[in-house]
Amino acid sequence: MSKGGRRSQHKSKSQKGVAGQRPALAPTKAASVSRWEMSAVVMVSTVLLSIVWLHWLTDVSQRPLRMQWLQSAFQASKPLRLPTWLFSPEVWDSWCETIHRVTSACFFLSGAVRANSAANGWQYLRSLWTGASSSTKYERDPFDLLFAIVWGMILFVIRFVCMQCFLLPLGHMLVSRPSGNPAQSETKLHRRISRFAEQGWVLILYATSLLLVVLAIQRQPFWVWKPEHLWLGYPVTTMDALSKAVYLWEASNYIHQVFVIHLEERRSDYWQMLTHHFVTLLLIGGSYVSCFHYVGFAILLLMDPADICLSLAKLSKYMGCTTLCDVLFAIFMLVWIITRHIGYAFVWWSCYKDAPRLTSFGTTYNLASGHMLTPTSYVFFLVLLGMLQMILLVWLGMILRIALRVVTAQGAVDTRSDDDSD
C-alpha cells in the first residue's frame, strides 16, 4: 500500500474515533469568571464569618470568660512589660461595647428611637410581619451604611449558593438543547444554562423585592395615584422597622448587583446597566438621607414588575417555549411602558411641581432635622431622575426592536446578547 493510502486510512480512523466521542470544549471565558467568582465568594464569606465571630466574642455573656483569658495572658506577658491598662476590665468593656455595636449594626437595624427597643437584635425581625413593629420607630443612623454593605455581601453569597445548588442543576434539566454543529451546540447549551440560572436569580430577587416593597408601602400614609401625598408632612425623619429594613435592603440589592455585573458575561448594554446601578444607588442613598423615602418607595414599586415579567419571558425562551415567551414578552412590554414611563412620569412631575408647592425650600442642609430640600438638592434629584429615565428610554428602543422581531415571526431575542439564538 502506498504512503498516501496509509495516510488516508489513518485519517479516516482518526475521524471515526473523534466522531464517536463527545466533542472537547476549549476553555471559555465563563470558566475563568467562575474561578474569580469562587475566590470572591470565599473572601466575602471570610469577612462575614469574621464579623459574626467578633459579634459573638464581644457579647455580654462572653466578656467575663474572655476577660479571664486576657488576665492570664497578661500574667504570662509580664516579662514583655505590657501596659497594665491594656488588660483592665474597663478598657476591655469599652472595646467590647464599641465592637459589639458596630457588628450589631452590620446585621440589625440601628437608630431605634427607644434605645431599649433594639436591645434584642432579633426582636424587630419577629415583629416585621405584624403591626407590633409600628410602635417602634427608627431614625436615620450613620451605621445604616454598614447594614446596606454587609447585606449586599450576604446577597452575593446567597446568589452563589442558589446558582450552584439549585438554579444551574435546574437549568440542566429544563433548558432545551440547540440544534446544529455538535461542538457549537454544546457551547450554546452551556451558555443558555448559565443565563437560565442568572435569570432565575433575577426572578427570585425582584419577586422578593416587589413583595417587600408592597408590604412596606401598605404602612405608608400615601398612595401612588395621589402623588401630592408624597410631600405632605415633609420631612418625616422616622420609619417603622419593616420600611427601614426594606429601604436599606434595596440599597444592598444594587450594591451586590454592581459586583455581579462584572461576573456575568458582558452584554452590549454593560455601560447603561452599570450607570443605571450607580444612579439608582445615588437616588436610594440620597433620598434616604434627605427623607424623600416616600418618593423612593413609589419608584421602587414602579421598577420591579417589569423585571419579573422579563425574567419569566427569558426563562421560557431558554426552555424552548417560544410561544409562551412571546406572550410573556408582550405582557412585559405593556408593563414596562405603563410603570417605567407613564407611572414614572407622574412621579417625576410631582417632584417637579408638588415639591416646591407643598414644601418650603431651605437655604442650607439640615441633617439633624431632616430638611434637606434646597434649590440645589431639588435640581440634583430632578437631574438624577431624568438620567434614569433616559437609560430606560434606551432600553425601550431595544424592547421595540425585539417586538419587531416578534411581529415578523422571528421570535423574541435579547438584542443585548452575542448569541442570536438567546
C-alpha positions in Angstrom: 0.0 0.0 0.0 1.3 3.5 -0.8 2.1 6.0 1.8 -0.8 8.2 0.6 -3.2 5.3 1.1 -1.9 4.7 4.6 -2.2 8.3 5.4 -5.8 8.5 4.3 -6.6 5.3 6.1 -5.1 6.7 9.3 -7.0 10.0 8.8 -10.4 8.2 8.4 -9.8 6.1 11.5 -9.0 9.2 13.4 -12.1 11.0 12.3 -14.2 7.9 13.1 -12.8 7.8 16.6 -13.5 11.5 17.2 -17.0 11.3 15.8 -17.9 8.7 18.4 -16.8 10.8 21.3 -18.3 13.9 22.9 -16.6 17.0 21.4 -14.0 18.5 23.6 -14.6 22.1 24.5 -11.8 24.7 24.8 -11.6 26.7 28.0 -14.1 29.5 27.8 -14.3 33.0 29.5 -17.1 31.7 31.6 -14.7 29.1 33.3 -12.3 31.9 34.3 -15.1 34.0 35.6 -16.3 31.1 37.6 -12.9 30.8 39.3 -12.9 34.5 40.0 -16.4 34.3 41.4 -15.3 31.4 43.7 -12.4 33.5 45.0 -14.7 36.4 45.6 -17.2 34.3 47.5 -14.5 32.8 49.7 -13.2 36.3 50.5 -16.6 37.7 51.2 -17.6 34.7 53.3 -14.4 35.1 55.4 -15.3 38.7 56.1 -18.8 37.8 57.1 -17.7 35.0 59.4 -15.2 37.3 61.0 -17.9 39.8 61.8 -20.1 37.1 63.2 -17.2 35.8 65.3 -16.5 39.3 66.6 -20.2 39.8 67.4 -20.2 36.6 69.5 -16.9 37.3 71.1 -18.0 40.7 72.4 -21.4 39.6 73.6 -22.1 40.4 77.2 -22.3 36.7 78.2 -18.8 36.1 76.7 -17.0 39.0 78.2 -16.2 37.5 81.6 -14.7 34.4 80.1 -12.6 36.4 77.6 -11.5 38.7 80.4 -10.2 35.7 82.4 -8.2 34.7 79.3 -6.8 38.2 78.9 -5.8 38.4 82.6 -3.9 35.0 82.3 -2.3 36.3 79.1 -1.3 39.4 81.0 0.3 37.3 83.7 2.3 35.4 81.1 3.4 38.5 79.3 4.9 40.3 82.3 8.5 39.9 81.0 7.4 41.9 78.0 6.3 44.7 80.3 3.0 45.4 78.5 1.0 48.3 80.0 -1.5 47.3 82.7 -4.3 49.4 81.4 -4.3 47.3 78.2 -5.8 44.4 80.2 -8.0 46.3 82.6 -11.7 45.4 82.8 -12.7 49.0 82.0 -10.8 49.0 78.7 -12.0 45.6 77.8 -15.6 46.5 78.3 -15.2 49.7 76.4 -13.7 48.0 73.4 -16.3 45.2 73.6 -19.1 47.7 73.7 -17.8 49.6 70.7 -17.1 46.5 68.6 -20.4 44.9 69.5 -22.3 48.0 68.5 -20.6 48.0 65.1 -21.1 44.3 64.4 -24.8 44.6 65.5 -25.3 47.4 63.0 -23.9 45.1 60.3 -26.9 42.7 60.7 -29.6 44.5 62.7 -31.2 47.9 62.4 -29.7 50.9 64.2 -31.3 54.2 65.2 -34.2 53.0 67.3 -36.0 56.0 68.9 -36.4 54.0 72.1 -33.0 52.6 72.9 -34.3 49.6 74.8 -36.4 48.5 71.7 -33.2 47.4 70.0 -31.7 45.5 72.9 -32.5 42.2 71.3 -31.3 42.2 67.7 -33.9 39.7 66.6 -36.8 41.5 68.3 -37.7 43.7 65.3 -37.3 40.7 62.9 -40.0 38.8 64.8 -42.4 41.8 64.6 -41.8 42.8 60.9 -44.9 41.0 59.7 -47.2 42.3 62.4 -48.4 45.7 63.4 -46.4 45.5 66.6 -43.3 46.9 64.9 -45.1 50.1 64.1 -44.8 51.1 67.8 -41.0 51.3 67.4 -39.7 53.9 65.1 -36.2 54.1 63.6 -34.3 57.2 62.7 -31.5 57.5 60.1 -28.2 56.4 61.6 -24.6 56.6 60.3 -24.3 52.8 60.9 -27.1 52.2 58.2 -24.3 52.3 55.6 -22.7 49.2 57.3 -26.1 47.4 57.2 -26.5 48.0 53.5 -23.0 46.9 52.6 -23.0 43.8 54.7 -26.4 42.7 53.5 -25.1 43.3 49.9 -22.3 40.9 50.7 -24.8 38.4 52.1 -26.9 38.6 48.9 -23.7 38.0 46.9 -23.1 34.7 48.9 -26.7 33.7 48.7 -26.7 34.2 44.9 -23.7 31.9 44.6 -25.3 29.2 46.7 -28.6 29.4 44.8 -26.8 29.3 41.5 -24.6 26.3 42.3 -27.1 24.2 44.3 -30.4 25.0 42.7 -30.5 27.1 39.5 -27.7 25.6 37.5 -28.9 22.0 38.1 -32.4 23.1 37.3 -31.1 24.6 34.1 -29.5 21.3 33.1 -33.0 19.7 33.4 -35.1 22.4 31.7 -33.0 24.2 29.1 -33.6 23.0 25.6 -30.6 21.8 23.5 -29.8 24.0 20.5 -29.6 22.3 17.1 -26.7 22.5 14.7 -23.0 21.5 14.9 -22.3 19.4 18.0 -19.4 21.5 19.2 -21.3 24.8 18.7 -24.5 23.3 20.1 -22.7 22.2 23.3 -21.2 25.7 23.7 -24.6 27.3 23.2 -26.2 24.9 25.7 -23.7 25.8 28.4 -24.3 29.5 27.7 -28.1 29.0 27.9 -27.8 27.1 31.2 -25.7 29.8 32.6 -28.1 32.5 31.5 -31.1 30.5 32.7 -29.5 30.4 36.2 -28.8 34.2 36.0 -32.4 35.0 35.1 -33.7 32.6 37.8 -31.8 34.6 40.4 -33.1 37.8 38.9 -36.6 36.5 39.2 -36.2 35.4 42.8 -34.5 38.7 43.7 -37.1 41.1 42.1 -40.1 39.0 43.2 -38.8 39.2 46.8 -38.2 42.9 46.3 -41.7 43.6 45.0 -43.3 41.6 47.8 -41.3 43.6 50.5 -41.9 46.9 48.8 -45.7 46.2 48.7 -45.7 45.2 52.4 -43.8 48.4 53.3 -46.0 50.7 51.2 -49.1 49.4 53.0 -47.7 51.1 56.1 -47.1 54.5 54.4 -49.6 57.3 54.5 -49.6 57.9 50.7 -51.0 56.4 47.6 -49.1 56.2 44.3 -52.1 57.6 42.4 -52.1 60.6 44.7 -48.6 61.9 44.2 -49.1 65.1 46.2 -49.2 63.0 49.4 -45.6 62.2 48.8 -44.7 65.6 50.2 -47.3 66.2 52.9 -45.6 66.4 56.3 -42.1 66.7 55.0 -39.6 66.0 56.5 -40.6 62.6 58.0 -37.5 61.5 59.9 -38.7 58.2 61.3 -39.8 54.9 59.7 -41.1 51.6 61.1 -38.8 48.6 61.2 -40.0 47.0 58.1 -39.9 50.2 56.0 -36.3 50.9 57.1 -35.2 47.4 56.6 -36.7 47.2 53.1 -35.3 50.5 52.0 -31.8 49.6 53.2 -32.2 46.1 51.6 -32.9 47.7 48.3 -29.6 49.6 48.6 -28.0 46.2 49.4 -29.6 44.7 46.3 -27.9 47.2 44.0 -24.6 47.1 45.8 -24.4 43.4 45.1 -25.5 43.9 41.5 -22.6 46.2 40.9 -20.3 43.3 41.6 -22.4 40.7 39.9 -22.5 42.6 36.6 -18.7 42.0 36.4 -19.1 38.2 36.9 -21.7 37.7 34.2 -20.9 37.6 30.5 -20.7 41.2 29.4 -23.6 42.4 27.3 -23.7 45.3 24.8 -25.6 47.5 27.3 -23.0 46.9 30.0 -22.3 50.7 30.5 -26.0 51.5 30.5 -26.6 48.8 33.2 -23.6 50.0 35.3 -24.7 53.6 35.1 -28.3 52.5 36.0 -27.0 50.8 39.1 -24.9 53.8 40.3 -27.7 56.3 39.6 -30.1 54.1 41.5 -27.7 53.8 44.4 -27.3 57.6 44.4 -31.1 58.0 44.4 -31.7 55.5 47.1 -28.9 56.8 49.3 -29.7 60.5 48.6 -33.5 60.1 49.2 -32.8 58.2 52.4 -30.5 60.9 53.8 -32.9 63.6 52.6 -36.1 62.0 53.9 -37.5 61.6 50.4 -38.2 57.9 51.1 -41.9 58.2 50.1 -40.8 59.1 46.6 -38.2 56.2 46.8 -40.9 53.7 47.6 -43.1 54.9 44.8 -40.3 54.5 42.3 -39.3 51.1 43.6 -42.8 49.9 43.2 -42.8 51.0 39.6 -39.4 49.4 38.8 -39.8 45.8 39.9 -42.9 44.4 38.0 -41.3 44.8 34.6 -38.1 42.9 35.7 -40.2 40.0 36.9 -42.1 39.8 33.5 -38.8 40.0 31.5 -37.2 37.2 33.6 -40.2 34.9 33.1 -40.1 35.6 29.3 -36.3 34.8 29.1 -36.7 31.6 31.2 -39.4 30.3 28.9 -37.2 31.1 25.9 -34.3 29.1 27.3 -36.7 26.2 27.9 -37.8 26.2 24.3 -41.3 27.6 24.9 -41.2 30.1 22.1 -44.9 30.9 22.0 -45.1 31.4 25.8 -42.0 33.6 25.6 -43.7 35.9 23.0 -46.8 36.2 25.1 -44.8 37.0 28.3 -42.7 39.4 26.3 -45.9 41.2 25.1 -47.0 41.5 28.8 -43.6 42.7 29.8 -43.6 45.4 27.2 -47.0 46.6 28.3 -46.0 46.6 32.0 -42.7 48.3 31.1 -44.4 51.2 29.3 -47.1 51.7 32.0 -44.8 51.6 35.0 -41.5 52.9 33.9 -42.6 55.6 31.5 -46.2 56.6 32.3 -46.2 56.0 36.1 -42.6 57.2 36.4 -43.6 60.5 34.5 -46.3 61.1 37.1 -43.8 60.7 40.0 -41.2 62.9 38.3 -43.9 65.6 37.6 -44.9 65.5 41.3 -41.2 66.0 42.2 -41.1 69.0 39.8 -44.4 70.6 40.6 -45.6 69.4 44.0 -42.4 69.6 45.9 -41.9 73.4 45.7 -45.7 73.9 46.1 -46.3 71.8 49.2 -42.9 72.2 51.0 -40.6 75.0 51.7 -37.0 75.3 50.4 -34.3 75.7 52.9 -31.2 77.8 52.4 -28.8 75.1 53.9 -28.9 71.4 54.5 -30.1 70.5 58.0 -29.2 66.9 58.6 -30.4 66.9 62.2 -34.0 68.0 61.4 -34.1 66.0 58.1 -34.9 69.1 56.0 -32.6 68.7 53.0 -34.7 70.3 50.3 -32.8 73.2 48.9 -32.7 74.6 45.4 -29.5 72.7 44.8 -30.8 69.3 46.0 -34.1 69.9 44.1 -32.3 70.3 40.8 -29.8 67.4 41.7 -32.6 64.9 42.2 -34.6 66.0 39.2 -31.5 65.5 37.0 -30.8 62.1 38.5 -34.4 61.0 37.9 -34.1 62.3 34.4 -30.9 60.4 33.8 -32.6 57.2 35.0 -35.5 57.9 32.5 -33.0 58.4 29.7 -31.5 55.0 30.4 -34.9 53.4 30.4 -35.7 55.1 27.1 -32.5 53.5 25.6 -33.7 50.1 26.8 -37.2 50.9 25.4 -35.6 51.2 22.0 -34.1 47.7 22.4 -37.5 46.4 23.5 -39.2 47.8 20.4 -36.6 46.2 18.2 -37.3 42.8 19.9 -41.1 43.5 19.4 -40.5 44.0 15.7 -38.8 40.6 15.6 -41.9 39.0 17.2 -44.2 40.7 14.7 -42.1 39.5 11.8 -42.3 35.9 13.2 -38.5 35.8 14.1 -39.2 35.3 17.8 -38.2 37.4 20.9 -34.5 37.6 21.1 -32.4 39.5 23.6 -30.6 42.1 21.4 -28.0 42.6 24.1 -26.8 39.0 23.6 -23.8 38.0 21.5 -25.7 34.8 20.5 -28.7 35.4 18.3 -30.4 32.2 19.5 -30.5 33.5 23.1 
